[in-house]
Structures are given as C-alpha cells and as structure tokens.
Amino acid sequence: MRLREPYTIAYETISSTGNVFLRIETDKGITGYGCAAPDLQITGETTESVLKACEAIVKPTLKGVDPLRIAFQMSKIQKPLKTRPSARALVDIALYDILGKTAGLPVYKLLGGFRTSIKTCITIGILSVKETVQKAEEFIKQGFKSLKIKGGRDVEADIERLIKVREAVGKAIEIRFDANQGYTLEDSLHFFTATRSVKVELIEQPTPRGKPDLLGRVTQNVPIPIMADESLMNLRDAFRLARRELVDMVNIKLMKCGGISEALHINAVARAANLEVMVGCMDEAALGIAAGLHFALARPNVLYADLDGHLDLIDDPSAGTVILKNGILYPKPFPGLGFE
C-alpha cells in the first residue's frame, strides 16, 4: 500500500508499506482475520518472509486444530517463528478474532474491558520547521489533542521545531518526541534542557537499542519520562528493562512482540515494575490497528496510544475496522475485532 504522504524518521524515509493478511476458516462457519506489518529494520522480516512462513509453518500447523486453544496453538509456532514476530502476530490476531466471534463479544471485553475508547497521538515525520508547524496546525483542526514529532537527525533542528510547534498550538496540546535511536547522551540532555519550556510529555527511544546502559543514563538524568521502543522486542527485553530500571515507560507493539498474547505478558511485567505503557504500531492496516486497540482497551495501565499507522494508507482492504473521532479511537461494536 502506498502512503498518501511519505514521511521521514531518523534512519529512513517511508513512502509505501506491505502488510500480509491471514484468513482462517473454521468448520463452524466462523472466519478469523489477522494482519502482519513486517519491517526489515525493526522486526527483521519482509512480506515475502512472512508469506513463506505461512506456507511452510502456519498452514500445516493450524490445519484441523481447535482455534480456541490459542495458547496451545501459538506454542507450536513459537520456536519455528522465533525470529519472525509479525508472522506470529498474524496468527495470534486471527485466533483472537475467532475467539471473540465464537463468544459473540468484542475482543477487548474478553480481555478485561477496562475502557471503551482511547486517545491516540498522530505522528509528524522529520520536516522543516515551517512544514512541521503547518502539519501540527492541520492535525489540531482535525481534532487531535496529542502530537508525536519525529527527530533524531539534528538535535538543534529538533529543538527549534518543537519550540515553534508549541508556540503555534498552545499549551493544551500534548507534544511527544521520538528520536528513533538518533541521539547520544549529550544530545538527549541538551534536547531536554533546550525544550524545557515546551513541556514535552515524553521522549521515546532517544539512544540506540543495542546500548541499554546509555538509555538508562538518559532516564537517570532527564526528569521527564523516557520510553523504550526499539529496545523492547519481547518479554525478556521487558524484564531486563524493568529489572535494571532503565526506562520509565515502554511502547508495546504487537508486530514487535508477536501478538496480543505476548503483549499481555509484557504488559504484566510493566505493571509489576510500575512502568507506564503505550500501545504503538508500525505502518499497519486498520485490522492491525484494531488488534492493538482491543489490547489497549482491556488493560488499565495502558495509558497511552500511538495508533495512527493506518491513517495514510491508500487502498487498505480493512479500512473502517476502527472508528476515529476527534483524535479518539473506538472499536467497532461487533464480535471479534470488528472486521469482516
């Protein structure tokens, strides 16, 4: 799927994305749907590798089995798909869709049903100061109350962009910043000091994911919340981040961790460690966004959402699976994930 507007982050420019959809038909007449959004930089996968995994592993493993035994079925593909998290998410999401449709309930209610909607931020890629301000003003007019601004290439330019955006949108709008691993410790400290007046809500993954100690030093020296994104790929990562108190928050993405089941485990670790949680996304079709939304709605400590990956996609076959009104995301009022 092409994007209506390409966007730039610290290490690449994205103009299109590939998603893989899975349909699982049951002998009870119920059909479940899953979605994978592989990303070579983050998940180490391509659409081709996900398709190959489906043919070689998923199909023969799932054919003729009980789809309601989600933990059992996922355990069978865990090892062969260990390095393919979005492929695992593809299956997990489809199985939860079947579970919800079998029960006649939306997935978020089966998982706990803590809330019925959540505010999402919307992302602004790396642009000039003028273009960044224009984008921010456009999104505010559309009803969004929270902006996530990408940076990480030039700390001085990032500082100027955030200051100008705050001047343009006023004090009531939330501003989050994502450096996508582009900063050093010195950059991070300088950025915080120079943007103190902006009152940035949080800083996401300022330093490279392969240097956890560096991330911890930023957390220790910056008084606003520091969030792990690329540094959190699985349950083990969550445990390490929590045990060593390297961050204040974690960004759980279903495509990184392998689906709803694993997201619930990671969320439990975060809750035990008193870490706040954001549910994030890749460049995902609305079906993938719906899965993340249902997870977020189910748990009280998932306080933030960054579920905007579907908004710019052209010809999304699952468009309309979630409802967006004035920056608030709602699930469709149907069983499962709301997609047919």
Secondary structure as UniProt FT lines:
FT   STRAND          2..8
FT   STRAND          13..16
FT   STRAND          20..25
FT   TURN            27..28
FT   STRAND          31..36
FT   TURN            40..43
FT   HELIX           47..53
FT   HELIX           54..58
FT   HELIX           59..62
FT   TURN            63..64
FT   TURN            67..68
FT   HELIX           70..78
FT   TURN            79..83
FT   HELIX           85..103
FT   HELIX           107..111
FT   STRAND          118..120
FT   STRAND          122..124
FT   HELIX           129..141
FT   TURN            142..143
FT   STRAND          146..150
FT   HELIX           155..169
FT   STRAND          174..178
FT   TURN            180..181
FT   HELIX           185..194
FT   HELIX           196..198
FT   STRAND          203..204
FT   TURN            209..210
FT   HELIX           212..221
FT   STRAND          226..228
FT   TURN            230..231
FT   HELIX           235..243
FT   TURN            244..245
FT   STRAND          249..252
FT   HELIX           254..257
FT   HELIX           260..272
FT   TURN            273..274
FT   STRAND          276..279
FT   HELIX           286..298
FT   TURN            300..301
FT   STRAND          302..305
FT   TURN            309..312
FT   TURN            317..320
FT   STRAND          322..325
FT   TURN            326..327
FT   STRAND          328..331
//
